[in-house]
């Protein structure tokens, strides 16, 4: 079904460790508005979409979100890979280290583990697409907040790429919503 290229969608080459920033960025891996949640939301919702075009859109964006999980994990890993235990402890990651060492585990910035309650699939295409648009806006806002927390251009660069993709996804979901609304309103009898 998918062809996997063994390279990141966007390169990540961070030269300086920043454990505090890694602790914040990890929310885009396992937080409620992160890439893992988005991917699973879209790949689940696609089945109830009324057209092949909207099913394909959710499949394509859901798959791209998996690529974004890879980018976020690479960012976090590069920010902490040379950190000592004492540096992790000082940044408030001693509990995380105890459970996961430096492995990438889906949590938010506060250490709350990812849960399936973060994803929505109502079964109504209009409701789901509206929720998807909101999800993309929440992710966009989170990336803006993350960018504001650092001055490292090596961190900002991939975050800006991810931010831009959220904007594009919001636009595509908006276009799909209009199409689905038109289609479904012509079929309603009330």
Secondary structure, DSSP 8 states (H G I E B T S, - for coil): -----SS-SS-----S--HHHHHHHTHHHHSTTSHHHHHHHHHHHGGG-SSHHHHHHHHHHHHHHHHHHHHHHHHHHHHHTT--HHHHHHTT-HHHHHHHTT----B-TT--B--GGG----S-HHHHHHHHHHHHHHHHHHHHHHHHT---HHHHHHHHHHHHHHHHHHHHHHHHHHHHHHHHHHH---
